Amino acid sequence: MNLYTMVLDFHGGTYITQFDASTAVDAVTAWCNELQEEQLLGEVSSDVAEGIMIDAVENRLVEVEGLHNVWCAATTAGGPLALLNIIETHIAAG
């Protein structure tokens, strides 16, 4: 399992959370499921989650140029742009 940090920029807010998952797409799936179940963005939560899943799975996550283990997905479902950045987070042994 890997730790993924998810950073969503949406409608003037920044939302950050982390998920343990095997792949970045699995982390996005877990994030989308939580977004829908908890309605974290209010009424538009399901639309945003569905739009991100379509972009991340059907269109594939986009690697952020010049960075390692960083991807993004986006949607305009629910109104304004929802931009999700996914960062594979390594924890140093200490």
C-alpha positions as CSV (number, residue, x, y, z in Angstrom):
1,M,0.0,0.0,0.0
2,N,1.0,3.5,-0.7
3,L,-0.1,6.8,0.9
4,Y,-1.6,9.3,-1.5
5,T,-2.3,12.9,-0.6
6,M,-5.3,14.4,-2.4
7,V,-5.6,18.1,-2.9
8,L,-8.9,19.4,-4.3
9,D,-9.2,23.0,-5.5
10,F,-12.9,23.8,-5.9
11,H,-15.1,26.9,-5.8
12,G,-12.5,29.0,-3.9
13,G,-11.7,26.3,-1.3
14,T,-8.8,23.8,-1.0
15,Y,-9.6,20.4,0.5
16,I,-6.8,18.0,1.5
17,T,-7.0,14.4,2.6
18,Q,-4.9,11.2,2.4
19,F,-5.7,7.6,1.5
20,D,-3.8,4.3,1.6
21,A,-4.2,2.5,-1.7
22,S,-2.4,0.3,-4.1
23,T,-2.5,2.7,-7.0
24,A,-3.3,6.4,-7.6
25,V,-6.5,5.4,-9.4
26,D,-7.5,3.3,-6.3
27,A,-6.9,6.4,-4.2
28,V,-9.0,8.5,-6.4
29,T,-11.8,5.9,-6.3
30,A,-11.7,5.9,-2.5
31,W,-11.7,9.7,-2.4
32,C,-14.7,9.8,-4.8
33,N,-16.6,7.2,-2.7
34,E,-16.0,9.3,0.4
35,L,-17.0,12.5,-1.3
36,Q,-20.3,11.0,-2.4
37,E,-21.1,9.2,0.9
38,E,-20.2,12.2,3.1
39,Q,-21.5,14.9,0.7
40,L,-18.4,16.9,1.6
41,L,-19.1,19.6,-0.9
42,G,-22.8,19.7,-0.4
43,E,-25.3,19.1,-3.2
44,V,-22.6,19.1,-5.9
45,S,-20.6,16.3,-4.2
46,S,-21.9,13.4,-6.4
47,D,-21.5,15.4,-9.6
48,V,-17.9,16.3,-8.8
49,A,-17.1,12.7,-7.7
50,E,-18.6,11.2,-10.9
51,G,-16.8,13.8,-13.1
52,I,-13.5,13.1,-11.4
53,M,-13.9,9.4,-11.8
54,I,-14.7,9.7,-15.5
55,D,-11.6,11.9,-16.0
56,A,-9.3,9.7,-13.8
57,V,-10.4,6.3,-15.1
58,E,-11.8,6.7,-18.6
59,N,-9.4,9.5,-19.7
60,R,-6.6,8.4,-17.3
61,L,-4.8,10.4,-14.7
62,V,-2.6,13.1,-16.2
63,E,1.0,13.1,-14.9
64,V,2.1,16.6,-13.9
65,E,5.0,17.5,-16.1
66,G,8.4,17.8,-14.4
67,L,7.2,16.0,-11.2
68,H,7.4,12.4,-10.1
69,N,4.4,10.5,-8.7
70,V,2.1,13.5,-9.1
71,W,-1.1,13.4,-11.2
72,C,-4.2,15.4,-11.7
73,A,-7.8,15.0,-12.8
74,A,-10.5,17.6,-13.4
75,T,-14.1,18.2,-14.0
76,T,-16.6,21.0,-14.4
77,A,-19.5,18.8,-13.3
78,G,-21.4,20.7,-10.6
79,G,-20.4,24.1,-12.0
80,P,-16.9,25.6,-11.4
81,L,-13.7,23.7,-12.2
82,A,-12.8,21.0,-9.7
83,L,-9.1,20.2,-9.9
84,L,-7.8,17.2,-8.0
85,N,-4.1,16.7,-7.5
86,I,-2.9,13.3,-6.4
87,I,0.5,13.0,-4.8
88,E,2.1,9.7,-3.9
89,T,3.5,10.5,-0.5
90,H,6.6,8.7,0.9
91,I,7.1,8.6,4.6
92,A,10.7,8.5,5.7
93,A,11.5,5.7,8.2
94,G,12.5,7.3,11.5
